[in-house]
Amino acid sequence: MGEKKLEAQLVQNCRDGDTTAFSKLINIYRTRLFTYLLRLSRDRMTAEDLLQDTLIKVWKGIKNYNEQQKFSSWLFTIAHNVAIDTLRTKKLRNIASSINDEVERTSGITPHSELVAVETRLALGKVVEALPENQKQVFLLRQHSGMPFKEIALVLNQPLNTVLSQMHYAVKKLRESLREGNE
């Protein structure tokens, strides 16, 4: 069974109240969704709460899902809205936390290269955090959802050209920061 057909069948089973199908459907997107929420909230516990709130809204709203829309776009739209609402009401946008991503250990990685990789990730995380909110949202949605820019424009309710411009400036700022760090 193709990926889209499997997804469509899982959605239909969810509509019929099948919690096992819901679990399988969510597992397809769980890592990307959690990573997106973690980067947006900058706090693991908050991201876990946001993920749970998102999953509750998805389960309650699955009967209203329109098959004409990609499921991933619908899912990330809900996650985005839950996160923005929660972060706005709790005023958590200024949380200062480090990126807790660990570099996977492989036999070829030296302690020095691992340290450089961690420092680079921390530096990039700080630059991303310092981006203007609109640029940060576009950048994070693109990086963690893999959505095309047209879908990101729909999620953020912005014109496509605005979203493309925001991504352009975000990438430009990231490149400038990396150049400055290497000098």
QUIDA-V881817 format. One record per residue. N is the residue number from 1. PSI is psi as a letter, one per 30 degrees, with the letter a starting at -180 (NA if undefined). NEAR is the number of other C-alpha atoms within 8 Angstrom. Layout:
n=(N N)
psi=(PSI PSI)
near=(NEAR NEAR)
This chain:
n=(1 2 3 4 5 6 7 8 9 10 11 12 13 14 15 16 17 18 19 20 21 22 23 24 25 26 27 28 29 30 31 32 33 34 35 36 37 38 39 40 41 42 43 44 45 46 47 48 49 50 51 52 53 54 55 56 57 58 59 60 61 62 63 64 65 66 67 68 69 70 71 72 73 74 75 76 77 78 79 80 81 82 83 84 85 86 87 88 89 90 91 92 93 94 95 96 97 98 99 100 101 102 103 104 105 106 107 108 109 110 111 112 113 114 115 116 117 118 119 120 121 122 123 124 125 126 127 128 129 130 131 132 133 134 135 136 137 138 139 140 141 142 143 144 145 146 147 148 149 150 151 152 153 154 155 156 157 158 159 160 161 162 163 164 165 166 167 168 169 170 171 172 173 174 175 176 177 178 179 180 181 182 183)
psi=(k l e e e e e e e e e e e e f g g j f e e e e e e e f e f e e e e e e e e e e e f g k e e e e e e e e e e e e e e e e f g f f f k j f f k k e e e e e f e e e e e e e e e e e e e f h g f g k j l l k g k k k k k l f f k l e e e e e e e e e e e e e e e e e e e f l k e e e e e e e e e e e f f g k l e e e e e e e f h l k e e e e e e e e e e e e e e e e e e e e e f f NA)
near=(4 5 6 6 8 9 9 9 8 12 12 8 11 13 9 6 6 9 7 6 11 13 8 9 11 8 8 7 9 8 8 9 13 11 9 12 14 13 9 9 14 13 10 8 6 10 13 10 8 13 12 8 9 11 8 8 9 10 9 7 8 10 6 5 8 5 7 4 7 7 8 8 11 10 9 11 10 11 13 10 8 11 12 8 8 9 11 9 6 6 7 8 7 5 8 5 6 7 8 4 4 5 7 4 5 5 4 4 8 6 6 6 8 10 8 8 9 10 8 8 9 10 8 10 10 8 11 10 7 6 10 6 6 7 12 12 9 12 10 12 12 12 7 10 12 7 9 7 10 7 9 13 12 9 11 7 6 9 8 9 6 8 13 9 8 11 11 8 9 13 8 8 10 11 8 8 9 9 8 7 6 5 4)
